[in-house]
Amino acid sequence: MAAFSPRVFSGMQPTSTLHLGNYLGALVNWVAMQKTHDCIYCVVDMHAITQGFDVWGGPAELTRATREVAAAYIAAGVDPKKSIIFNQSQVAGHAELTWVFNTVARLGWLNRMTQFKEKAGKDRENASIGLYDYPVLMAADILLYKATHVPVGEDQKQHLELTRDIAQKFNNDFAEQIGKLGVGTGELGFFPLPEPMIQGPAPRVMSLRDGTKKMSKSDPSDYSRINLTDDADMIAQKIRKAKTDPEALPSEEKGLAGRSEAENLVGIYAGLAERTKAQVLAEFGGSQFSGFKAALVELAVAKLAPIAGEMRRLLADPSHIDGILSDGADSAAAIAAPIMRDVKDITGFVRRR
């Protein structure tokens, strides 16, 4: 049986500065994956505008943030010569395929999406149709390139399941036409059912001010997170001010139970050092936090300050970033165009010849 060519797709929203959680939870894995996979990494600017101006900041901020996120990708090690980097709105197929998928997806499926309920809150009647339809656009993002693998966090797993449901229903609904046109991949149909990529024990990075809450762009306290734009002094200051407890570090992981702030800092060290928590505790067990924080400052500055420096260099020349995004969009469109042409033929649209 024929198989789909392996391809990775992932993206981040330009709704604020990326932080340490984005780096350890996604970017580190993205950089590693480009050595073994064909990768497409998108700045999902169309997703960003699904909420109010207070979230994405309006047109000028969207432009700035799109370039900043692209710069973060590159500075972290995503290579435009190895991977495709572009912003979503430059490839029209994302919107075109979303509309086709809007006729395939079912209202009941979308009504089950928990992220909409969380983001819309109590005032759901005032939420945008775009926010409600966000998972269908995400399905189009992935399937426009027939991506077979998607690195996803916990909050996106439900959306990937929806993507698989949409792909399966499209394949079933149009099976006869797909076969007639000879555009499918054997018994697998036209679209793949993309698989989630779970990349090792990537740490769940929590707030530096509250170890029970995830590190977030939206936290009002800048001291709750380490931004990828922070310089060495700011990184050091934030780590030194990070909340801890009065006890020494344990020698084994079970000693971290109920100590969320301690577990978070150990996890951050482990992630940056590419070690396990057990290995970190074997070295620092019995140490007070003052000594451990000093070591963490040294490690974090060594790993993260060069990224901030490279981002500043890239952002000083917006036209260079725009050129990378434009070239990436050309490469992405070259993959998407024949897939979108087949979708139109499968659906029965009369298209320009």
C-alpha positions, -999 to +999 in steps of 0.1 A: +000+000+000+013+035-008+021+057+021+021+095+026+055+112+026+064+121+062+061+158+068+060+179+100+038+210+105+037+233+135+032+269+143+029+296+171+007+326+174+022+361+173+002+373+202+031+383+225+068+377+230+078+340+232+092+328+265+112+300+281+081+277+281+078+280+243+116+274+239+118+242+260+083+230+252+085+234+214+115+252+198+141+229+211+122+200+195+116+219+163+153+224+159+160+187+165+133+175+141+146+195+111+176+170+111+153+141+106+121+154+089+108+177+063+095+205+084+071+235+079+070+260+107+044+287+105+037+320+123-001+316+126-011+352+122-047+343+110-052+325+143-040+355+163-068+378+152-096+354+164-097+373+197-101+410+206-076+437+200-068+436+237-053+401+231-034+405+198-028+442+200-041+455+167-025+458+132+008+475+141+014+450+170+005+421+148+031+432+122+058+436+150+050+404+167+049+383+135+085+394+128+095+389+164+082+353+164+099+346+131+131+360+145+127+337+176+124+307+154+156+315+135+176+326+166+167+294+184+181+274+155+153+268+130+172+271+097+154+286+068+176+266+045+164+233+061+129+241+071+101+263+056+094+294+078+065+316+067+034+335+081+001+318+075-017+347+058+007+347+028-006+314+016-043+317+005-049+280+006-052+281+044-084+301+041-097+283+010-093+248+026-109+261+058-141+269+039-142+234+024-136+219+058-163+240+073-187+220+052-172+187+063-169+194+101-200+191+122-214+215+147-214+188+174-177+183+169-169+220+175-193+222+204-170+197+222-139+219+219-128+228+254-104+255+244-131+276+229-151+274+261-120+284+281-110+314+258-146+326+253-154+324+290-189+333+302-195+357+274-196+331+246-223+350+226-199+378+221-170+356+210-159+358+173-169+331+148-132+329+141-125+318+177-152+291+174-139+280+140-102+281+151-099+243+151-111+240+115-085+265+104-059+245+123-070+214+105-066+232+072-031+244+083-020+209+087-038+191+058-030+218+032+005+203+032-006+167+039+014+168+071+017+134+087+031+145+121+023+174+144+042+183+176+014+193+199+011+203+235-016+191+259-039+220+250-039+211+213-045+173+214-082+177+210-078+199+180-056+173+163-082+147+169-107+170+152-082+173+123-081+135+120-119+134+120-122+160+093-096+142+071-114+109+076-148+123+068-135+141+036-118+108+025-151+089+031-175+115+016-155+119-016-141+084-019-157+078-052-144+110-067-109+106-053-108+071-069-122+084-102-096+112-104-068+089-092-055+115-067-056+094-035-029+074-018-043+040-022-067+028+005-055+056+027-075+082+009-066+117-001-056+132+033-034+115+059-046+112+095-018+131+112-002+117+142+008+137+173+045+139+180+053+135+217+089+147+220+106+132+251+101+145+286+100+182+277+094+201+310+061+218+317+075+252+325+056+270+352+054+306+364+084+319+383+060+336+407+036+307+412+047+271+405+011+259+402+004+280+371+018+275+336+043+301+324+022+324+302+025+353+278-007+368+294+005+368+330+005+405+341+038+401+359+068+401+336+088+384+364+066+353+360+084+344+328+117+346+310+111+361+276+133+351+247+141+388+243+155+392+278+191+401+281+216+384+305+210+409+333+172+405+331+174+367+330+196+367+361+173+391+379+142+370+372+158+338+383+171+353+415+136+367+423+119+334+414+097+321+442+112+292+462+107+276+496+130+275+526+140+238+524+172+225+508+169+207+475+162+170+479+185+143+465+156+123+448+126+133+427+101+121+453+114+149+476+099+174+452+063+163+459+042+192+470+071+217+463+059+232+430+083+261+428+113+238+436+102+213+410+098+240+384+133+254+388+148+219+388+128+211+357+140+243+340+176+234+348+171+199+335+155+212+303+183+237+296+210+212+305+194+184+285+194+162+316+168+145+338+155+159+370+171+129+388+205+138+374+201+174+385+191+164+420+220+139+422+243+169+417+225+196+437+207+175+464+212+191+498+221+225+483+203+257+494+184+276+467+209+305+467+236+282+453+213+263+429+199+296+416+235+308+409+241+277+388+208+281+371+216+318+362+249+307+347+232+280+326+202+301+315+223+330+305+247+308+285+217+292+267+192+320+263+212+353+261+227+344+227+191+338+214+180+373+226+211+388+210+205+371+177+168+382+178+179+418+183+203+415+153+175+401+131+149+426+142+172+455+133+166+445+097+129+439+092+133+436+054+156+406+060+129+388+081+102+397+056+124+382+028+127+349+047+089+348+053+082+356+017+106+329+004+091+305+029+056+314+017+067+307-019+080+272-009+049+265+012+026+276-016+044+253-041+035+223-019+000+235-012-010+246-047-013+211-063-031+198-031-056+226-033-061+220-070-069+184-063-093+194-035-112+217-059-114+189-085-126+164-059-152+188-046-164+196-082-154+233-083-148+245-119-114+261-116-092+283-138-071+263-162 
